[in-house]
């Protein structure tokens, strides 16, 4: 069995389209697991949501940017750790978000657990301690990002049990195998400091798991130009930190 992992699309429809086209072209991908942060940072929110929610082969969880934007929609407390960075940007996203997606976004889970060919799989945007899995986003449930070493990642997810833990959030590839658990983050679909998108393919064969990171070139010119054309707040920070 093969399935794809995509994460951190961040409002970049052109990158998402390139990835989905590559997945569909292969013809042997049975499922796509989307690990959140589909909206925010980029500006093509509704086009991204149209694409992901139109598919019947994709399972989706929430990311911190998704939940932060929805806190504005829901008029619930906004996370303090994002106020100095993304508050105005997230307000802009909220103002342009199609209200038809409100309920769907509010009901996204934070975790997906599956067992495939006797392998236990865990999909999560980033570590949330078990006792914080129901903590609202303003309670900062996500653990601080750690340096991507095997020891750090193993310690980070110490309270989780799975043969594969797939995650995203920090836009950096991780592929560690500590003999009991594989930890895999393929990197961000939408924010890669260049004109390519990335995603992961996981193959489960004879009770073994293998992971591959796939790079897909795409034309990012329209995505970059859109920040000025649409007067997207936070462009300087976004370009400095993410693009």
Secondary structure, 3 states (H helix, E strand, C coil): CEEEEECCCCCCHHHHHHHHHHHHHHCCCCEEEECCCCCCCCCCHHHHHHHHHCCCCEEEECCHHHHHHHHHHHCCCCCHHHHHHHHHHHHHHHHHCCHHHHHHHHCCECEEEEEECCEEEEEECCCECHHHCCCCHHHCCECCCCCCCHHHHHHHCCCCCCCEEECCCCCCCEEEECCCCEEEECCCCCCCCCCEEEEEEEEEECCEEEEEEEEEECCCHHHHHHHHHCCCCCHHHHHHHCC
